[in-house]
């Protein structure tokens, strides 16, 4: 088994939990007797996500698991919306799982004493790797991974030099190794929660060991290498995507193997084009799709929850006003979401969408990856998307395929 790799499966098939539960299993195996009572364990899992809205959903899902297991792990979020007081609390005592954007991660790496924050880190998860791959933000992630891996490798080498004298291991190293070997138990159930197989070909009723979740090697605490896992539902070139993600782990150009965990499942997606009834009367330029607003209103009425994606913030404002103009009865049932809206209102919209309080949300890319845990039935893309991968990322509501 490899130590790192790429998880690829359709939305709703457990990619997030496959990596998160792997981190939980490793922690429990390291501390089988007191995993519930242990507090302030330092950063164990760094979860890199490209969107703030997506991070909020992931944190909610993680917290539900932690509560059910009766553990004392803390889940933290660090992005542009995180207030100064919360940032300071995180620096004084890092949560066990930190959900962070690429930009905030670079700011964290630029702070004084940052190596200490990552000293206990064991797993890095890069969510929505297809969104980051090949972009400037993807380069940011690669640079951050290289720096963190360099820190971990250096700290391990120093610790190894201190532990060995004349080729002998220190008593601490022996005790740590023995404790690790004794604690590698196979776990399939925590309390009342059944742990699923990690999309790696295992049957759901087979016992799940931590090695199948994140693997192990040399380079971290107790002889564990820092693991890197990419997560995506829409990557086609899996081998190349894995090589780019794991390249920071290579030494002197050495090729890194890694694992590709791919679900052999298909999720049907229904895509329908909305076009004017009479093309001859449709304006050739400057229409911006608003002539089709009435058809969009009809789609919204026919479904419980709908996301209407617009490519720019300015046009999202116009579409929101146009829909209200055509359907004033939807006032209070639809909302607007983009990056320029104040944080408090954005958070309210995200929560209202999650609880089905809202019937529709007109949004930009601020929500295009954040629909995994929401009861969204239909997705409408107005105009051409910026890329095929992004289009299929938006067309993946949790409940039913988009119309």
C-alpha atoms as a printed R data frame, in Angstrom:
    type eleno elety resid chain resno       x      y       z
1   ATOM     1    CA   UNK     A     1   0.000  0.000   0.000
2   ATOM     2    CA   UNK     A     2   1.155  3.522  -0.719
3   ATOM     3    CA   UNK     A     3   1.278  6.279   1.837
4   ATOM     4    CA   UNK     A     4  -0.485  8.850  -0.294
5   ATOM     5    CA   UNK     A     5  -2.700  9.040  -3.318
6   ATOM     6    CA   UNK     A     6  -5.859 10.261  -4.994
7   ATOM     7    CA   UNK     A     7  -9.482  9.413  -4.175
8   ATOM     8    CA   UNK     A     8 -11.887  9.623  -7.096
9   ATOM     9    CA   UNK     A     9 -15.618  8.892  -6.793
10  ATOM    10    CA   UNK     A    10 -18.928 10.562  -7.661
11  ATOM    11    CA   UNK     A    11 -20.434 13.046  -5.271
12  ATOM    12    CA   UNK     A    12 -22.224 11.455  -2.348
13  ATOM    13    CA   UNK     A    13 -20.179  8.232  -2.271
14  ATOM    14    CA   UNK     A    14 -18.011  9.035   0.762
15  ATOM    15    CA   UNK     A    15 -14.767 10.616  -0.495
16  ATOM    16    CA   UNK     A    16 -14.597 13.079   2.390
17  ATOM    17    CA   UNK     A    17 -15.275 10.460   5.035
18  ATOM    18    CA   UNK     A    18 -12.806  8.014   3.464
19  ATOM    19    CA   UNK     A    19  -9.939 10.380   4.268
20  ATOM    20    CA   UNK     A    20 -11.311 11.870   7.479
21  ATOM    21    CA   UNK     A    21 -12.147  8.486   9.014
22  ATOM    22    CA   UNK     A    22  -8.659  7.319   8.048
23  ATOM    23    CA   UNK     A    23  -7.239 10.084  10.234
24  ATOM    24    CA   UNK     A    24  -9.608  9.124  13.051
25  ATOM    25    CA   UNK     A    25  -8.659  5.434  12.788
26  ATOM    26    CA   UNK     A    26  -4.953  6.257  12.936
27  ATOM    27    CA   UNK     A    27  -5.452  8.378  16.036
28  ATOM    28    CA   UNK     A    28  -7.498  5.683  17.774
29  ATOM    29    CA   UNK     A    29  -4.902  3.048  16.920
30  ATOM    30    CA   UNK     A    30  -2.186  5.220  18.416
31  ATOM    31    CA   UNK     A    31  -4.211  5.820  21.592
32  ATOM    32    CA   UNK     A    32  -6.575  2.837  21.923
33  ATOM    33    CA   UNK     A    33  -7.154  3.244  25.659
34  ATOM    34    CA   UNK     A    34  -7.715  6.974  25.999
35  ATOM    35    CA   UNK     A    35  -8.616  8.287  22.540
36  ATOM    36    CA   UNK     A    36 -11.900  9.683  23.857
37  ATOM    37    CA   UNK     A    37 -10.387 11.653  26.732
38  ATOM    38    CA   UNK     A    38  -7.276 13.034  25.035
39  ATOM    39    CA   UNK     A    39  -7.383 16.791  24.418
40  ATOM    40    CA   UNK     A    40  -5.122 19.304  22.701
41  ATOM    41    CA   UNK     A    41  -3.329 16.730  20.583
42  ATOM    42    CA   UNK     A    42  -1.971 19.252  18.121
43  ATOM    43    CA   UNK     A    43  -2.736 19.448  14.429
44  ATOM    44    CA   UNK     A    44  -3.370 15.962  13.026
45  ATOM    45    CA   UNK     A    45  -5.241 16.679   9.786
46  ATOM    46    CA   UNK     A    46  -4.812 19.671   7.470
47  ATOM    47    CA   UNK     A    47  -7.716 19.944   5.039
48  ATOM    48    CA   UNK     A    48  -7.091 22.315   2.097
49  ATOM    49    CA   UNK     A    49 -10.248 23.429   0.307
50  ATOM    50    CA   UNK     A    50 -10.571 26.011  -2.490
51  ATOM    51    CA   UNK     A    51 -13.810 27.585  -1.218
52  ATOM    52    CA   UNK     A    52 -14.952 29.044   2.073
53  ATOM    53    CA   UNK     A    53 -18.508 27.731   1.667
54  ATOM    54    CA   UNK     A    54 -17.235 24.204   1.072
55  ATOM    55    CA   UNK     A    55 -15.142 24.372   4.246
56  ATOM    56    CA   UNK     A    56 -18.179 25.129   6.348
57  ATOM    57    CA   UNK     A    57 -19.999 22.037   5.066
58  ATOM    58    CA   UNK     A    58 -16.973 19.821   5.644
59  ATOM    59    CA   UNK     A    59 -16.593 21.094   9.207
60  ATOM    60    CA   UNK     A    60 -20.234 20.338   9.926
61  ATOM    61    CA   UNK     A    61 -19.857 16.759   8.686
62  ATOM    62    CA   UNK     A    62 -16.650 16.220  10.679
63  ATOM    63    CA   UNK     A    63 -18.160 17.581  13.873
64  ATOM    64    CA   UNK     A    64 -21.097 15.172  13.617
65  ATOM    65    CA   UNK     A    65 -18.686 12.243  13.492
66  ATOM    66    CA   UNK     A    66 -16.610 13.537  16.408
67  ATOM    67    CA   UNK     A    67 -19.700 13.989  18.576
68  ATOM    68    CA   UNK     A    68 -20.975 10.488  17.811
69  ATOM    69    CA   UNK     A    69 -17.596  8.976  18.655
70  ATOM    70    CA   UNK     A    70 -17.397 10.900  21.926
71  ATOM    71    CA   UNK     A    71 -13.955 12.283  21.096
72  ATOM    72    CA   UNK     A    72 -12.497 15.640  22.093
73  ATOM    73    CA   UNK     A    73 -11.151 16.643  18.710
74  ATOM    74    CA   UNK     A    74 -11.592 20.259  17.705
75  ATOM    75    CA   UNK     A    75 -12.446 21.222  14.120
76  ATOM    76    CA   UNK     A    76 -11.173 24.635  13.059
77  ATOM    77    CA   UNK     A    77 -11.741 26.777   9.956
78  ATOM    78    CA   UNK     A    78  -9.220 29.338   8.746
79  ATOM    79    CA   UNK     A    79  -9.996 31.569   5.779
80  ATOM    80    CA   UNK     A    80 -10.681 35.189   4.933
81  ATOM    81    CA   UNK     A    81 -13.813 35.167   7.101
82  ATOM    82    CA   UNK     A    82 -12.062 33.940  10.259
83  ATOM    83    CA   UNK     A    83 -11.848 36.732  12.846
84  ATOM    84    CA   UNK     A    84  -8.599 37.772  14.520
85  ATOM    85    CA   UNK     A    85  -9.501 36.312  17.910
86  ATOM    86    CA   UNK     A    86 -10.143 32.872  16.416
87  ATOM    87    CA   UNK     A    87  -6.851 33.017  14.515
88  ATOM    88    CA   UNK     A    88  -4.988 33.791  17.736
89  ATOM    89    CA   UNK     A    89  -6.738 30.932  19.555
90  ATOM    90    CA   UNK     A    90  -5.681 28.567  16.804
91  ATOM    91    CA   UNK     A    91  -2.058 29.652  17.087
92  ATOM    92    CA   UNK     A    92  -2.064 29.124  20.859
93  ATOM    93    CA   UNK     A    93  -3.722 25.721  20.566
94  ATOM    94    CA   UNK     A    94  -4.162 24.247  17.112
95  ATOM    95    CA   UNK     A    95  -7.299 22.163  16.513
96  ATOM    96    CA   UNK     A    96  -6.806 18.524  15.572
97  ATOM    97    CA   UNK     A    97  -8.365 19.174  12.150
98  ATOM    98    CA   UNK     A    98  -7.935 22.502  10.387
99  ATOM    99    CA   UNK     A    99  -9.888 23.372   7.221
100 ATOM   100    CA   UNK     A   100  -8.045 26.080   5.332
101 ATOM   101    CA   UNK     A   101  -7.886 27.782   1.932
102 ATOM   102    CA   UNK     A   102  -4.618 27.940  -0.074
103 ATOM   103    CA   UNK     A   103  -4.237 31.678   0.563
104 ATOM   104    CA   UNK     A   104  -4.728 31.357   4.314
105 ATOM   105    CA   UNK     A   105  -2.278 28.459   4.407
106 ATOM   106    CA   UNK     A   106   0.433 30.624   2.854
107 ATOM   107    CA   UNK     A   107  -0.261 33.375   5.364
108 ATOM   108    CA   UNK     A   108   0.032 30.814   8.150
109 ATOM   109    CA   UNK     A   109   3.352 29.608   6.759
110 ATOM   110    CA   UNK     A   110   4.632 33.175   6.829
111 ATOM   111    CA   UNK     A   111   4.081 33.671  10.556
112 ATOM   112    CA   UNK     A   112   6.698 33.468  13.265
113 ATOM   113    CA   UNK     A   113   7.095 30.039  14.802
114 ATOM   114    CA   UNK     A   114   5.015 28.300  12.128
115 ATOM   115    CA   UNK     A   115   7.121 25.072  12.146
116 ATOM   116    CA   UNK     A   116   5.795 24.253  15.609
117 ATOM   117    CA   UNK     A   117   2.213 24.386  14.321
118 ATOM   118    CA   UNK     A   118   2.872 21.483  11.924
119 ATOM   119    CA   UNK     A   119   5.068 19.363  14.191
120 ATOM   120    CA   UNK     A   120   2.275 16.857  14.933
121 ATOM   121    CA   UNK     A   121   0.715 16.881  11.459
122 ATOM   122    CA   UNK     A   122   0.185 13.451   9.906
123 ATOM   123    CA   UNK     A   123  -2.258 13.852   7.009
124 ATOM   124    CA   UNK     A   124  -2.868 16.566   4.414
125 ATOM   125    CA   UNK     A   125  -6.057 16.363   2.343
126 ATOM   126    CA   UNK     A   126  -6.430 18.512  -0.786
127 ATOM   127    CA   UNK     A   127 -10.129 18.720  -1.572
128 ATOM   128    CA   UNK     A   128 -11.454 19.431  -5.080
129 ATOM   129    CA   UNK     A   129  -8.029 18.874  -6.598
130 ATOM   130    CA   UNK     A   130  -9.471 19.289 -10.108
131 ATOM   131    CA   UNK     A   131 -10.365 22.899  -9.255
132 ATOM   132    CA   UNK     A   132  -6.806 23.688  -8.133
133 ATOM   133    CA   UNK     A   133  -4.831 21.596 -10.598
134 ATOM   134    CA   UNK     A   134  -3.158 23.701 -13.280
135 ATOM   135    CA   UNK     A   135  -4.105 27.037 -11.727
136 ATOM   136    CA   UNK     A   136  -2.190 29.653  -9.742
137 ATOM   137    CA   UNK     A   137  -3.906 28.478  -6.585
138 ATOM   138    CA   UNK     A   138  -2.764 24.957  -7.393
139 ATOM   139    CA   UNK     A   139   0.823 26.223  -7.537
140 ATOM   140    CA   UNK     A   140   0.248 27.792  -4.132
141 ATOM   141    CA   UNK     A   141  -0.828 24.411  -2.784
142 ATOM   142    CA   UNK     A   142   2.206 22.657  -4.285
143 ATOM   143    CA   UNK     A   143   4.569 25.228  -2.756
144 ATOM   144    CA   UNK     A   144   2.906 24.907   0.641
145 ATOM   145    CA   UNK     A   145   3.094 21.107   0.497
146 ATOM   146    CA   UNK     A   146   6.778 21.272  -0.401
147 ATOM   147    CA   UNK     A   147   7.502 23.543   2.546
148 ATOM   148    CA   UNK     A   148   5.575 21.462   5.072
149 ATOM   149    CA   UNK     A   149   7.131 18.216   3.822
150 ATOM   150    CA   UNK     A   150  10.561 19.823   4.082
151 ATOM   151    CA   UNK     A   151   9.875 20.806   7.666
152 ATOM   152    CA   UNK     A   152   8.669 17.316   8.574
153 ATOM   153    CA   UNK     A   153  11.624 15.614   6.878
154 ATOM   154    CA   UNK     A   154  14.121 17.860   8.604
155 ATOM   155    CA   UNK     A   155  12.558 17.409  12.025
156 ATOM   156    CA   UNK     A   156  12.554 13.630  11.549
157 ATOM   157    CA   UNK     A   157  16.229 13.575  10.556
158 ATOM   158    CA   UNK     A   158  17.163 15.658  13.597
159 ATOM   159    CA   UNK     A   159  15.102 13.401  15.837
160 ATOM   160    CA   UNK     A   160  16.761 10.344  14.300
161 ATOM   161    CA   UNK     A   161  20.240 11.766  14.929
162 ATOM   162    CA   UNK     A   162  19.350 12.401  18.554
163 ATOM   163    CA   UNK     A   163  17.741  8.972  18.988
164 ATOM   164    CA   UNK     A   164  20.620  6.857  17.635
165 ATOM   165    CA   UNK     A   165  24.088  6.657  19.205
166 ATOM   166    CA   UNK     A   166  26.442  4.047  17.766
167 ATOM   167    CA   UNK     A   167  23.619  2.571  15.717
168 ATOM   168    CA   UNK     A   168  21.401  1.966  18.747
169 ATOM   169    CA   UNK     A   169  17.863  3.251  19.141
170 ATOM   170    CA   UNK     A   170  16.821  5.299  22.135
171 ATOM   171    CA   UNK     A   171  14.464  3.815  24.684
172 ATOM   172    CA   UNK     A   172  11.876  6.392  23.648
173 ATOM   173    CA   UNK     A   173  12.018  5.207  20.049
174 ATOM   174    CA   UNK     A   174  11.648  1.563  21.102
175 ATOM   175    CA   UNK     A   175   8.697  2.314  23.348
176 ATOM   176    CA   UNK     A   176   7.021  4.367  20.633
177 ATOM   177    CA   UNK     A   177   7.490  1.591  18.070
178 ATOM   178    CA   UNK     A   178   6.124 -1.047  20.445
179 ATOM   179    CA   UNK     A   179   3.131  1.131  21.293
180 ATOM   180    CA   UNK     A   180   2.416  1.650  17.596
181 ATOM   181    CA   UNK     A   181   2.622 -2.058  16.782
182 ATOM   182    CA   UNK     A   182   0.379 -3.010  19.697
183 ATOM   183    CA   UNK     A   183  -2.219 -0.407  18.865
184 ATOM   184    CA   UNK     A   184  -2.716 -1.252  15.187
185 ATOM   185    CA   UNK     A   185  -6.080 -2.885  15.679
186 ATOM   186    CA   UNK     A   186  -8.697 -3.366  13.021
187 ATOM   187    CA   UNK     A   187 -11.728 -1.198  13.593
188 ATOM   188    CA   UNK     A   188 -15.039 -1.366  11.837
189 ATOM   189    CA   UNK     A   189 -17.389  0.232  14.339
190 ATOM   190    CA   UNK     A   190 -17.129  3.198  16.697
191 ATOM   191    CA   UNK     A   191 -20.027  3.375  19.121
192 ATOM   192    CA   UNK     A   192 -23.128  3.382  16.932
193 ATOM   193    CA   UNK     A   193 -21.352  4.454  13.700
194 ATOM   194    CA   UNK     A   194 -20.480  1.919  11.035
195 ATOM   195    CA   UNK     A   195 -17.228  2.824   9.262
196 ATOM   196    CA   UNK     A   196 -17.446  2.302   5.474
197 ATOM   197    CA   UNK     A   197 -14.697  0.759   3.386
198 ATOM   198    CA   UNK     A   198 -12.487  3.447   1.886
199 ATOM   199    CA   UNK     A   199 -13.357  3.074  -1.823
200 ATOM   200    CA   UNK     A   200 -10.296  0.893  -2.351
201 ATOM   201    CA   UNK     A   201 -11.931 -2.297  -3.488
202 ATOM   202    CA   UNK     A   202 -12.692 -3.610   0.005
203 ATOM   203    CA   UNK     A   203 -16.128 -4.922   0.725
204 ATOM   204    CA   UNK     A   204 -18.157 -2.885   3.204
205 ATOM   205    CA   UNK     A   205 -18.267 -5.752   5.693
206 ATOM   206    CA   UNK     A   206 -14.512 -6.362   5.674
207 ATOM   207    CA   UNK     A   207 -12.430 -5.085   8.617
208 ATOM   208    CA   UNK     A   208 -10.734 -1.791   7.926
209 ATOM   209    CA   UNK     A   209  -7.178 -1.181   9.067
210 ATOM   210    CA   UNK     A   210  -5.516  2.234   9.254
211 ATOM   211    CA   UNK     A   211  -3.043  1.157   6.584
212 ATOM   212    CA   UNK     A   212  -5.849  1.081   4.039
213 ATOM   213    CA   UNK     A   213  -6.794  4.610   5.015
214 ATOM   214    CA   UNK     A   214  -3.538  6.541   4.947
215 ATOM   215    CA   UNK     A   215  -0.652  4.094   4.927
216 ATOM   216    CA   UNK     A   216   2.555  4.539   6.831
217 ATOM   217    CA   UNK     A   217   6.262  4.936   6.313
218 ATOM   218    CA   UNK     A   218   9.192  6.936   7.607
219 ATOM   219    CA   UNK     A   219   9.192 10.628   8.181
220 ATOM   220    CA   UNK     A   220   6.689 11.564  10.901
221 ATOM   221    CA   UNK     A   221   5.824 10.922  14.497
222 ATOM   222    CA   UNK     A   222   6.385  7.328  15.463
223 ATOM   223    CA   UNK     A   223   7.920  6.524  12.066
224 ATOM   224    CA   UNK     A   224   4.950  7.673   9.995
225 ATOM   225    CA   UNK     A   225   5.429  9.526   6.767
226 ATOM   226    CA   UNK     A   226   3.326 12.586   6.155
227 ATOM   227    CA   UNK     A   227   0.456 11.423   3.964
228 ATOM   228    CA   UNK     A   228  -1.055 13.501   1.164
229 ATOM   229    CA   UNK     A   229  -4.449 12.655  -0.304
230 ATOM   230    CA   UNK     A   230  -6.184 14.415  -3.158
231 ATOM   231    CA   UNK     A   231  -9.967 14.265  -3.444
232 ATOM   232    CA   UNK     A   232 -12.010 14.883  -6.575
233 ATOM   233    CA   UNK     A   233 -15.083 13.697  -8.431
234 ATOM   234    CA   UNK     A   234 -14.329 15.075 -11.893
235 ATOM   235    CA   UNK     A   235 -10.674 14.392 -12.759
236 ATOM   236    CA   UNK     A   236 -10.192 12.368 -15.921
237 ATOM   237    CA   UNK     A   237  -6.372 12.237 -16.079
238 ATOM   238    CA   UNK     A   238  -5.981 10.543 -12.701
239 ATOM   239    CA   UNK     A   239  -2.375  9.429 -13.140
240 ATOM   240    CA   UNK     A   240  -1.105 12.896 -14.073
241 ATOM   241    CA   UNK     A   241  -3.156 14.542 -11.340
242 ATOM   242    CA   UNK     A   242  -1.684 12.157  -8.770
243 ATOM   243    CA   UNK     A   243   1.890 12.773  -9.972
244 ATOM   244    CA   UNK     A   244   1.500 16.543  -9.660
245 ATOM   245    CA   UNK     A   245  -0.044 16.273  -6.198
246 ATOM   246    CA   UNK     A   246   2.607 13.900  -4.838
247 ATOM   247    CA   UNK     A   247   5.606 15.489  -6.535
248 ATOM   248    CA   UNK     A   248   6.642 17.334  -3.317
249 ATOM   249    CA   UNK     A   249   7.164 13.905  -1.714
250 ATOM   250    CA   UNK     A   250   9.810 12.910  -4.263
251 ATOM   251    CA   UNK     A   251  13.502 13.174  -3.454
252 ATOM   252    CA   UNK     A   252  16.143 13.784  -6.119
253 ATOM   253    CA   UNK     A   253  13.649 13.216  -8.891
254 ATOM   254    CA   UNK     A   254  12.599  9.836  -7.521
255 ATOM   255    CA   UNK     A   255   9.192  8.773  -8.833
256 ATOM   256    CA   UNK     A   256   6.473  8.483  -6.194
257 ATOM   257    CA   UNK     A   257   4.030  5.609  -6.566
258 ATOM   258    CA   UNK     A   258   0.988  6.453  -4.483
259 ATOM   259    CA   UNK     A   259  -2.463  4.985  -4.794
260 ATOM   260    CA   UNK     A   260  -5.424  5.820  -7.012
261 ATOM   261    CA   UNK     A   261  -8.605  4.824  -5.201
262 ATOM   262    CA   UNK     A   262 -11.369  4.969  -7.767
263 ATOM   263    CA   UNK     A   263 -14.973  3.976  -7.216
264 ATOM   264    CA   UNK     A   264 -16.257  1.784 -10.043
265 ATOM   265    CA   UNK     A   265 -19.581  3.572  -9.981
266 ATOM   266    CA   UNK     A   266 -21.438  5.853 -12.339
267 ATOM   267    CA   UNK     A   267 -23.707  8.662 -11.301
268 ATOM   268    CA   UNK     A   268 -26.096  9.621 -14.055
269 ATOM   269    CA   UNK     A   269 -26.257 13.312 -14.896
270 ATOM   270    CA   UNK     A   270 -29.067 14.758 -16.973
271 ATOM   271    CA   UNK     A   271 -28.168 17.958 -18.825
272 ATOM   272    CA   UNK     A   272 -30.821 19.953 -20.684
273 ATOM   273    CA   UNK     A   273 -30.294 23.083 -22.781
274 ATOM   274    CA   UNK     A   274 -32.644 26.030 -22.275
275 ATOM   275    CA   UNK     A   275 -32.920 27.992 -25.534
276 ATOM   276    CA   UNK     A   276 -35.428 30.566 -26.838
277 ATOM   277    CA   UNK     A   277 -38.456 29.283 -28.696
278 ATOM   278    CA   UNK     A   278 -37.748 31.529 -31.692
279 ATOM   279    CA   UNK     A   279 -34.063 31.969 -32.477
280 ATOM   280    CA   UNK     A   280 -34.799 34.587 -35.186
281 ATOM   281    CA   UNK     A   281 -36.099 37.093 -32.632
282 ATOM   282    CA   UNK     A   282 -33.295 36.544 -30.170
283 ATOM   283    CA   UNK     A   283 -30.779 39.453 -30.013
284 ATOM   284    CA   UNK     A   284 -27.336 38.601 -31.354
285 ATOM   285    CA   UNK     A   285 -25.407 40.522 -28.685
286 ATOM   286    CA   UNK     A   286 -25.974 42.207 -25.379
287 ATOM   287    CA   UNK     A   287 -28.862 39.953 -24.313
288 ATOM   288    CA   UNK     A   288 -26.875 38.301 -21.452
289 ATOM   289    CA   UNK     A   289 -29.471 35.565 -21.202
290 ATOM   290    CA   UNK     A   290 -32.044 37.739 -19.451
291 ATOM   291    CA   UNK     A   291 -34.579 37.030 -22.217
292 ATOM   292    CA   UNK     A   292 -34.737 33.486 -20.842
293 ATOM   293    CA   UNK     A   293 -35.411 34.599 -17.268
294 ATOM   294    CA   UNK     A   294 -39.050 33.516 -17.434
295 ATOM   295    CA   UNK     A   295 -38.023 29.959 -18.303
296 ATOM   296    CA   UNK     A   296 -35.586 30.008 -15.396
297 ATOM   297    CA   UNK     A   297 -38.407 31.093 -13.071
298 ATOM   298    CA   UNK     A   298 -40.501 28.142 -14.238
299 ATOM   299    CA   UNK     A   299 -37.624 25.749 -13.480
300 ATOM   300    CA   UNK     A   300 -37.243 27.262 -10.016
301 ATOM   301    CA   UNK     A   301 -40.954 26.823  -9.303
302 ATOM   302    CA   UNK     A   302 -40.864 23.179 -10.434
303 ATOM   303    CA   UNK     A   303 -38.082 22.182  -8.021
304 ATOM   304    CA   UNK     A   304 -37.570 22.355  -4.288
305 ATOM   305    CA   UNK     A   305 -34.074 23.848  -4.271
306 ATOM   306    CA   UNK     A   306 -32.163 25.369  -7.188
307 ATOM   307    CA   UNK     A   307 -28.769 26.996  -7.657
308 ATOM   308    CA   UNK     A   308 -28.535 29.536 -10.521
309 ATOM   309    CA   UNK     A   309 -24.872 30.033 -11.442
310 ATOM   310    CA   UNK     A   310 -23.830 33.294 -13.117
311 ATOM   311    CA   UNK     A   311 -20.267 33.941 -14.294
312 ATOM   312    CA   UNK     A   312 -19.867 37.467 -12.879
313 ATOM   313    CA   UNK     A   313 -20.966 39.254  -9.728
314 ATOM   314    CA   UNK     A   314 -22.506 42.159 -11.611
315 ATOM   315    CA   UNK     A   315 -24.687 39.879 -13.735
316 ATOM   316    CA   UNK     A   316 -25.703 37.846 -10.689
317 ATOM   317    CA   UNK     A   317 -27.137 41.056  -9.222
318 ATOM   318    CA   UNK     A   318 -29.108 41.727 -12.442
319 ATOM   319    CA   UNK     A   319 -30.424 38.175 -12.600
320 ATOM   320    CA   UNK     A   320 -31.535 38.300  -8.977
321 ATOM   321    CA   UNK     A   321 -33.475 41.519  -9.603
322 ATOM   322    CA   UNK     A   322 -34.930 40.165 -12.854
323 ATOM   323    CA   UNK     A   323 -36.238 36.992 -11.186
324 ATOM   324    CA   UNK     A   324 -37.874 39.052  -8.437
325 ATOM   325    CA   UNK     A   325 -39.381 41.325 -11.075
326 ATOM   326    CA   UNK     A   326 -40.954 38.380 -12.913
327 ATOM   327    CA   UNK     A   327 -41.937 36.474  -9.759
328 ATOM   328    CA   UNK     A   328 -42.457 38.869  -6.832
329 ATOM   329    CA   UNK     A   329 -44.041 36.034  -4.842
330 ATOM   330    CA   UNK     A   330 -40.552 34.475  -4.561
331 ATOM   331    CA   UNK     A   331 -39.349 37.383  -2.414
332 ATOM   332    CA   UNK     A   332 -37.906 35.874   0.740
333 ATOM   333    CA   UNK     A   333 -37.573 32.462  -0.906
334 ATOM   334    CA   UNK     A   334 -34.593 33.325  -3.127
335 ATOM   335    CA   UNK     A   335 -31.263 34.892  -2.205
336 ATOM   336    CA   UNK     A   336 -28.044 36.222  -3.734
337 ATOM   337    CA   UNK     A   337 -24.568 34.880  -2.951
338 ATOM   338    CA   UNK     A   338 -21.171 36.098  -4.163
339 ATOM   339    CA   UNK     A   339 -17.810 37.097  -2.739
340 ATOM   340    CA   UNK     A   340 -18.601 40.807  -2.340
341 ATOM   341    CA   UNK     A   341 -21.551 40.236  -0.022
342 ATOM   342    CA   UNK     A   342 -20.784 40.721   3.663
343 ATOM   343    CA   UNK     A   343 -19.831 37.645   5.620
344 ATOM   344    CA   UNK     A   344 -22.856 37.551   7.911
345 ATOM   345    CA   UNK     A   345 -25.304 37.518   5.000
346 ATOM   346    CA   UNK     A   346 -23.310 34.901   3.074
347 ATOM   347    CA   UNK     A   347 -23.290 32.594   6.096
348 ATOM   348    CA   UNK     A   348 -27.032 33.054   6.510
349 ATOM   349    CA   UNK     A   349 -27.649 32.150   2.857
350 ATOM   350    CA   UNK     A   350 -25.485 29.019   3.140
351 ATOM   351    CA   UNK     A   351 -27.286 27.874   6.277
352 ATOM   352    CA   UNK     A   352 -30.735 28.660   4.832
353 ATOM   353    CA   UNK     A   353 -29.875 26.663   1.717
354 ATOM   354    CA   UNK     A   354 -28.753 23.752   3.867
355 ATOM   355    CA   UNK     A   355 -32.033 23.749   5.831
356 ATOM   356    CA   UNK     A   356 -34.171 24.197   2.649
357 ATOM   357    CA   UNK     A   357 -35.459 27.552   3.904
358 ATOM   358    CA   UNK     A   358 -34.588 29.024   0.505
359 ATOM   359    CA   UNK     A   359 -36.059 27.822  -2.776
360 ATOM   360    CA   UNK     A   360 -33.284 29.213  -4.970
361 ATOM   361    CA   UNK     A   361 -29.949 31.012  -4.745
362 ATOM   362    CA   UNK     A   362 -28.456 33.127  -7.527
363 ATOM   363    CA   UNK     A   363 -24.703 32.783  -7.126
364 ATOM   364    CA   UNK     A   364 -21.277 32.944  -8.723
365 ATOM   365    CA   UNK     A   365 -18.320 30.591  -8.272
366 ATOM   366    CA   UNK     A   366 -18.595 31.288  -4.524
367 ATOM   367    CA   UNK     A   367 -20.892 28.244  -4.324
368 ATOM   368    CA   UNK     A   368 -19.891 26.149  -7.323
369 ATOM   369    CA   UNK     A   369 -18.114 23.533  -5.196
370 ATOM   370    CA   UNK     A   370 -20.134 23.872  -2.043
371 ATOM   371    CA   UNK     A   371 -23.177 21.750  -2.800
372 ATOM   372    CA   UNK     A   372 -21.986 18.367  -1.528
373 ATOM   373    CA   UNK     A   373 -23.897 18.324   1.736
374 ATOM   374    CA   UNK     A   374 -26.839 20.451   0.700
375 ATOM   375    CA   UNK     A   375 -30.272 19.244  -0.460
376 ATOM   376    CA   UNK     A   376 -29.926 20.857  -3.891
377 ATOM   377    CA   UNK     A   377 -32.084 19.312  -6.616
378 ATOM   378    CA   UNK     A   378 -31.356 21.415  -9.691
379 ATOM   379    CA   UNK     A   379 -28.422 23.430 -11.018
380 ATOM   380    CA   UNK     A   380 -28.776 26.089 -13.733
381 ATOM   381    CA   UNK     A   381 -25.667 27.393 -15.491
382 ATOM   382    CA   UNK     A   382 -26.314 30.711 -17.261
383 ATOM   383    CA   UNK     A   383 -23.869 31.203 -20.106
384 ATOM   384    CA   UNK     A   384 -20.739 29.181 -20.783
385 ATOM   385    CA   UNK     A   385 -18.815 27.849 -17.769
386 ATOM   386    CA   UNK     A   386 -15.105 28.592 -17.449
387 ATOM   387    CA   UNK     A   387 -14.208 24.960 -17.995
388 ATOM   388    CA   UNK     A   388 -15.608 21.470 -18.425
389 ATOM   389    CA   UNK     A   389 -14.331 20.284 -15.021
390 ATOM   390    CA   UNK     A   390 -15.918 23.258 -13.306
391 ATOM   391    CA   UNK     A   391 -19.193 22.681 -15.148
392 ATOM   392    CA   UNK     A   392 -19.409 19.068 -14.000
393 ATOM   393    CA   UNK     A   393 -18.407 20.148 -10.501
394 ATOM   394    CA   UNK     A   394 -21.466 22.380 -10.362
395 ATOM   395    CA   UNK     A   395 -23.748 19.760 -11.926
396 ATOM   396    CA   UNK     A   396 -23.591 17.343  -9.001
397 ATOM   397    CA   UNK     A   397 -26.342 18.060  -6.468
398 ATOM   398    CA   UNK     A   398 -26.579 15.618  -3.594
399 ATOM   399    CA   UNK     A   399 -30.206 14.523  -3.926
400 ATOM   400    CA   UNK     A   400 -30.969 14.127  -7.621
401 ATOM   401    CA   UNK     A   401 -29.258 14.788 -10.957
402 ATOM   402    CA   UNK     A   402 -29.767 18.317 -12.293
403 ATOM   403    CA   UNK     A   403 -32.424 19.092 -14.838
